[in-house]
Amino acid sequence: MSPRPRLSRATRGHSLVNLLLGLALSGLVLGAVLAWLTGPWRERSLLHMHSRQQQDLRWLLQRITQDLRMAEQVGHAWQRRSTAQADGFANTLRLAAQQVQWKSDLNADGLADDNECAGFEWDAQRGELERIRGCRGSTEPLNDPTVLFVSNVQWRLECRVRGPWVQRRIHLTLGLRVDPAQAAPIWTLQRQVVLRNDVPATPWPSVCGARS
């Protein structure tokens, strides 16, 4: 039996180079295949995220608009709200930098109950807009900050005299983004909401500031 030939050092080095080149080429091919396979998945994931963001955004604006419109409203206002005598819901609107609050006649009985406080509160650190429920300060979040981060909220009240009554309009500005680390919001939305019921002009609503 003839002895097995021994490979020279040059031949062994050449084989090692070929092996490394083969591994490198295989890695490139595998990477290209993985990129081709994961590309559509990433696109579907982004589309799903954008769809959820748009859905959450529409719901958020609808919820805010509906609640704001009912601020200080009283059931059967044409009968119960008078310029001669204030009711328990007029002049309860309060606006602050991160909060807006009021009372509304939720059960339409004309009486201001302890559970008829409402409003919104913005948690700037968490990027949450919370809905105030009742007069004891309980809240519920309206958005998921991991999907829609509320980076800015501004409330501005506009008061218009209409004879013996005052009409109130709330101008809302929302700054929204996906990532809290982003420098600027990806959406800046504005809404104008006209409150459903006017309030008497006398006494002048303090929330309107000095009467012009």
Backbone hydrogen bonds, N-H to C=O, Kabsch-Sander energy under -0.5 kcal/mol:
donor,donor_aa,acceptor,acceptor_aa,energy
12,R,8,S,-2.3
13,G,9,R,-2.5
14,H,10,A,-2.4
15,S,11,T,-2.2
16,L,12,R,-2.0
17,V,13,G,-2.2
18,N,14,H,-2.2
19,L,15,S,-2.3
20,L,16,L,-2.4
21,L,17,V,-2.7
22,G,18,N,-2.5
23,L,19,L,-2.3
24,A,20,L,-2.5
25,L,21,L,-2.7
26,S,22,G,-2.4
27,G,23,L,-2.4
28,L,24,A,-2.3
29,V,25,L,-2.6
30,L,26,S,-2.7
31,G,27,G,-2.6
32,A,28,L,-2.4
33,V,29,V,-2.4
34,L,30,L,-2.6
35,A,31,G,-2.5
36,W,32,A,-2.3
37,L,33,V,-2.1
38,T,34,L,-2.9
39,G,35,A,-1.7
41,W,37,L,-0.6
42,R,38,T,-2.6
43,E,39,G,-2.2
44,R,40,P,-2.6
45,S,41,W,-2.4
46,L,42,R,-2.6
47,L,43,E,-2.6
48,H,44,R,-2.4
49,M,45,S,-2.3
50,H,46,L,-2.8
51,S,47,L,-2.4
52,R,48,H,-2.2
53,Q,49,M,-2.4
54,Q,50,H,-2.5
55,Q,51,S,-2.2
56,D,52,R,-2.9
57,L,53,Q,-2.5
58,R,54,Q,-2.4
59,W,55,Q,-2.2
60,L,56,D,-2.5
61,L,57,L,-2.4
62,Q,58,R,-2.1
63,R,59,W,-2.5
64,I,60,L,-2.4
65,T,61,L,-2.5
66,Q,62,Q,-2.3
67,D,63,R,-2.1
68,L,64,I,-2.8
69,R,65,T,-2.1
70,M,66,Q,-0.9
70,M,67,D,-0.7
71,A,68,L,-1.7
72,E,103,K,-1.1
73,Q,70,M,-1.9
77,A,74,V,-0.8
79,Q,76,H,-2.2
80,R,76,H,-2.3
81,R,77,A,-2.2
82,S,80,R,-0.6
82,S,85,Q,-0.8
92,T,89,F,-1.1
94,R,101,Q,-2.8
96,A,99,Q,-3.2
100,V,120,F,-2.3
101,Q,94,R,-2.6
102,W,118,A,-2.2
104,S,116,E,-2.2
105,D,73,Q,-2.5
106,L,104,S,-1.9
108,A,105,D,-0.9
113,D,111,L,-1.0
116,E,113,D,-1.4
118,A,102,W,-2.7
119,G,132,I,-0.8
120,F,100,V,-2.4
121,E,130,E,-2.7
122,W,98,Q,-3.1
123,D,121,E,-0.6
123,D,128,E,-3.1
124,A,122,W,-0.9
127,G,123,D,-1.6
128,E,123,D,-1.6
130,E,121,E,-3.4
130,E,128,E,-0.6
131,R,140,E,-3.2
132,I,119,G,-2.6
132,I,130,E,-0.5
133,R,138,S,-3.2
134,G,117,C,-1.8
135,C,114,D,-1.3
137,G,134,G,-0.6
138,S,133,R,-0.6
140,E,131,R,-1.6
142,L,129,L,-2.7
147,V,144,D,-2.1
148,L,144,D,-3.3
149,F,177,R,-3.5
150,V,127,G,-2.2
150,V,148,L,-0.6
151,S,149,F,-0.9
151,S,175,G,-2.3
152,N,175,G,-1.4
154,Q,173,T,-2.0
156,R,171,H,-1.8
158,E,169,R,-2.9
160,R,167,Q,-2.9
162,R,165,W,-3.3
165,W,162,R,-1.5
166,V,199,V,-2.7
167,Q,160,R,-3.3
169,R,158,E,-2.6
170,I,193,V,-2.8
171,H,156,R,-3.6
171,H,169,R,-0.6
172,L,170,I,-0.7
172,L,191,R,-3.3
173,T,154,Q,-2.1
174,L,189,L,-3.0
175,G,152,N,-2.8
176,L,174,L,-0.5
176,L,187,W,-2.7
177,R,149,F,-2.3
182,Q,179,D,-2.0
186,I,176,L,-1.5
187,W,176,L,-2.2
189,L,174,L,-2.7
191,R,172,L,-2.5
193,V,170,I,-2.6
193,V,191,R,-0.5
194,V,192,Q,-0.5
195,L,168,R,-2.4
195,L,193,V,-0.6
196,R,69,R,-3.1
199,V,166,V,-1.9
201,A,164,P,-2.8
208,C,205,P,-1.4
209,G,206,S,-1.7
